[in-house]
Amino acid sequence: MTVVKSCCPVVTMLLTLIMAGTASAATLGDARKAYSTKLVVRTVAPQDYLPSAVPSGAKEVTYRSGKLRLKGWLSSARPAKAAPAVVFLHGGFAADGDDWAAAQELVRQGYILFMPQLRAENGNAGNFEMFGGEVDDVIAAGVYLQHQPGVDPKHIYVIGHSVGGSLAILTVQMRSPYKAGASLSGYARLTEWMDHFARIVPFDLQNARERAIRDPYLYVSSLQAPLFMFTEDANPHAVDINKTFCLRVAETSGCRHAVIKGDHQTMIAPAIHAAIAQFRSLPW
């Protein structure tokens, strides 16, 4: 085995990625096609949940992601004519009624709302992959929405908060039905995030290819749709990380970053309003 030594950790990681064959991938989609995650722990998502009644204004549905049949909540109200739709990705690793309530402004603004529960969450089938196969589930949720009555398939968007915000970033770097995406308090430098939460990582963190398929920073030029990023001012480190990422993305495609007053939770409502305004400003 060749050992790469360097005085600079960034150079070491880059060389490791090149040796692993991922740094040359043109897009995140290319990298994910070239490598399938290898789990060292097969487990459910690392957040407890209590089975609860379907929230008011929603109905429980199932959608397919590959071989998996997964659950989700779809708004039951249907507008008189075809309407835009949003997949809303909850924070953390389980969905509950509070997540549904936090997204209700989208319904009030005329959007059909779908909140998917991803693999290994809330009793769903599959294994927890931490930003791996979950990205496939998010794309599958958009495909599901395309075929729902009352949905305008040309106006489907993805919004995520916290962990869901990070998933939204990865999703818009892939080909999908989404015309734009918004990340609310997500985190673009996911390798740093995963190192911090190493105790729940289900794959080998020393495997450069595992890290690469989960690192938005490696694929700033592969954005497939406009991305709007919102970060709370209570987290200045995340502001710096996300602002820098968005500036790098903007060199080749559309990305806008804005700072929202508040903390991790109180920023949700104003950020949703800001995301809606950005979606409505798009030229289609």
C-alpha positions in Angstrom: 0.0 0.0 0.0 1.3 3.4 -1.0 1.5 5.9 1.9 1.0 9.6 0.9 2.7 12.0 3.2 2.3 15.8 3.1 2.7 18.7 5.4 -0.8 19.9 4.4 -3.9 17.8 5.2 -5.8 19.3 2.3 -3.2 18.2 -0.1 -3.1 14.8 1.5 -6.9 14.4 1.1 -6.8 15.6 -2.5 -4.1 13.1 -3.4 -6.0 10.3 -1.7 -9.1 11.2 -3.6 -7.2 11.1 -6.9 -5.8 7.7 -6.0 -9.3 6.5 -5.2 -10.6 7.7 -8.6 -13.2 10.1 -7.4 -11.6 13.5 -7.8 -11.8 13.2 -11.6 -15.5 12.6 -11.6 -17.2 15.4 -13.5 -20.3 15.5 -11.4 -21.7 14.1 -8.2 -23.9 11.9 -10.3 -20.8 10.4 -12.0 -19.1 9.8 -8.7 -22.2 8.1 -7.2 -22.6 5.9 -10.3 -18.9 4.8 -10.1 -19.1 3.8 -6.4 -21.7 2.2 -4.2 -21.6 2.8 -0.5 -20.3 -0.1 1.7 -21.9 0.0 5.1 -19.9 -1.3 8.1 -23.0 -1.0 10.3 -26.5 -1.9 9.1 -29.0 -0.1 11.3 -32.0 2.1 11.5 -31.7 5.9 11.5 -30.2 7.2 14.7 -33.2 9.0 16.1 -36.0 7.6 18.2 -39.5 8.2 17.1 -43.0 7.6 18.4 -45.5 6.3 16.0 -48.1 9.0 15.8 -51.3 9.8 14.0 -51.1 11.3 10.5 -51.1 15.1 11.0 -54.2 17.2 10.2 -54.3 18.2 6.5 -52.2 15.2 5.4 -52.6 11.6 4.3 -50.1 8.9 4.6 -48.9 7.5 1.2 -46.1 5.2 0.0 -43.6 5.9 -2.7 -40.9 3.7 -4.3 -37.2 4.4 -4.1 -35.5 1.6 -6.0 -36.6 -1.7 -4.3 -37.8 0.1 -1.2 -41.4 1.1 -0.4 -41.3 4.2 1.9 -43.9 6.2 3.7 -44.5 9.9 3.6 -47.2 12.6 4.3 -48.9 14.3 1.4 -51.2 17.3 1.8 -54.8 16.3 1.3 -56.1 19.6 0.0 -56.2 19.9 -3.8 -56.4 23.2 -5.6 -58.9 23.8 -8.5 -56.1 23.8 -11.1 -52.6 22.4 -11.4 -50.4 23.7 -8.6 -46.7 23.8 -7.8 -45.4 21.3 -5.3 -42.7 21.1 -2.7 -40.9 18.1 -1.2 -40.0 19.2 2.4 -37.1 17.4 4.1 -37.4 17.4 7.8 -34.5 18.0 10.1 -32.8 15.2 12.0 -33.4 11.5 11.3 -37.1 11.1 12.0 -40.3 13.0 11.0 -43.0 14.1 13.4 -46.0 16.4 13.5 -43.9 19.4 14.5 -42.0 19.1 11.1 -45.3 19.0 9.3 -46.6 22.1 11.2 -43.4 24.0 10.4 -44.0 23.5 6.7 -47.6 24.6 6.6 -46.9 28.0 5.1 -46.1 26.3 1.9 -49.7 24.9 1.8 -51.1 28.3 2.7 -49.1 29.8 -0.3 -50.7 27.3 -2.7 -48.1 24.5 -2.8 -48.9 20.8 -2.6 -46.7 19.5 0.2 -45.0 16.1 0.4 -42.9 15.2 3.4 -41.1 11.9 2.7 -39.8 9.7 5.4 -36.5 8.3 4.1 -35.0 4.9 4.3 -34.6 3.5 7.9 -36.6 6.4 9.3 -39.9 6.1 11.2 -40.0 2.3 10.7 -39.3 2.4 7.0 -37.4 -0.3 5.3 -33.7 0.0 4.4 -30.5 0.9 6.2 -29.3 4.2 7.4 -26.6 5.5 5.0 -26.1 9.1 6.1 -26.4 11.2 2.9 -25.9 8.1 0.7 -29.1 6.3 -0.5 -31.2 8.9 1.2 -30.4 11.2 -1.8 -32.0 8.6 -4.0 -35.0 8.7 -1.8 -35.3 12.4 -2.1 -35.2 12.2 -5.9 -37.7 9.4 -5.8 -40.0 11.6 -3.8 -39.9 14.2 -6.6 -40.7 11.6 -9.2 -43.6 10.4 -7.0 -45.0 14.0 -6.9 -44.7 14.4 -10.7 -47.5 11.8 -11.1 -49.9 13.0 -8.4 -53.3 14.6 -9.4 -53.2 18.4 -9.2 -49.4 18.7 -9.3 -47.9 20.9 -12.0 -44.9 18.6 -12.9 -43.0 21.6 -14.3 -43.0 23.3 -10.9 -41.7 20.9 -8.3 -39.2 22.1 -5.7 -37.2 20.7 -2.8 -36.7 22.5 0.6 -34.9 21.0 3.5 -34.1 22.0 7.1 -30.9 21.1 9.0 -30.0 17.5 7.9 -32.7 17.9 5.3 -31.1 21.1 4.1 -27.8 19.3 3.5 -29.7 16.6 1.6 -31.3 19.3 -0.5 -27.8 20.6 -1.5 -26.7 17.1 -2.6 -30.0 16.5 -4.4 -29.8 19.6 -6.6 -26.3 18.5 -7.6 -28.0 15.4 -9.2 -30.4 15.1 -12.1 -33.9 15.2 -10.6 -37.5 16.5 -11.2 -36.7 19.6 -9.0 -36.7 23.0 -10.7 -34.9 24.6 -7.7 -33.9 23.8 -4.2 -33.6 25.6 -0.9 -31.4 24.7 2.1 -32.5 26.0 5.4 -29.7 25.8 8.0 -28.1 22.9 6.0 -24.3 22.5 5.9 -22.3 22.3 2.7 -19.1 20.9 4.1 -20.5 17.6 5.0 -17.2 15.8 5.5 -16.5 18.1 8.4 -20.0 17.5 9.8 -19.6 13.7 9.6 -16.3 13.9 11.4 -18.0 15.7 14.2 -20.8 13.0 14.4 -18.5 10.1 13.8 -20.2 7.9 16.4 -23.3 7.5 14.2 -21.6 7.2 10.8 -22.5 3.8 9.3 -19.6 3.5 6.9 -15.8 3.7 7.1 -14.9 7.3 7.6 -11.3 6.6 6.4 -12.6 5.5 3.0 -12.0 8.5 0.7 -14.6 7.4 -1.8 -17.3 7.2 0.9 -16.5 10.7 1.9 -16.4 12.0 -1.7 -19.9 10.9 -2.7 -21.2 12.9 0.3 -19.1 16.1 -0.2 -20.9 18.9 -2.0 -17.7 20.9 -2.1 -16.1 18.5 -4.6 -18.9 19.1 -7.1 -19.5 22.9 -7.1 -19.8 22.9 -10.9 -22.4 20.1 -11.1 -25.5 21.9 -9.8 -28.5 20.8 -11.9 -31.0 23.5 -10.7 -30.8 26.9 -8.9 -29.9 26.6 -5.2 -31.0 29.1 -2.5 -29.2 28.8 0.8 -30.3 30.3 4.1 -28.2 30.2 7.2 -29.1 31.6 10.7 -26.9 34.4 12.0 -26.6 32.6 15.3 -24.1 30.2 13.6 -21.4 32.3 12.1 -19.2 29.3 11.2 -22.0 27.8 9.1 -22.6 31.2 7.5 -18.9 31.3 6.4 -18.9 27.7 5.1 -22.2 28.1 3.2 -21.4 31.5 1.8 -18.1 30.3 0.5 -19.7 27.2 -1.0 -22.4 29.3 -2.7 -19.8 31.7 -4.1 -17.9 28.8 -5.6 -21.0 27.3 -7.1 -22.1 30.7 -8.5 -19.0 30.8 -10.7 -20.6 28.1 -12.9 -24.3 28.1 -12.1 -27.0 29.7 -9.9 -26.6 29.9 -6.2 -27.6 32.6 -3.7 -26.9 32.7 0.0 -28.7 34.8 2.6 -28.3 35.2 6.3 -31.5 34.8 8.4 -31.9 36.3 11.8 -32.6 33.7 14.5 -31.3 30.3 15.7 -31.5 26.8 14.2 -35.3 26.6 14.8 -36.6 30.2 14.7 -35.0 30.7 11.3 -37.3 28.2 9.6 -40.4 30.4 9.2 -38.6 33.4 7.7 -36.4 31.2 5.5 -39.5 29.4 4.1 -41.0 32.8 3.2 -37.7 33.8 1.5 -37.5 30.5 -0.4 -41.0 30.9 -1.7 -40.1 34.4 -2.9 -37.0 33.1 -4.7 -39.0 30.2 -6.4 -41.6 32.7 -7.6 -38.8 35.0 -9.0 -37.6 32.3 -11.4 -38.3 32.8 -15.1 -40.8 30.0 -15.6 
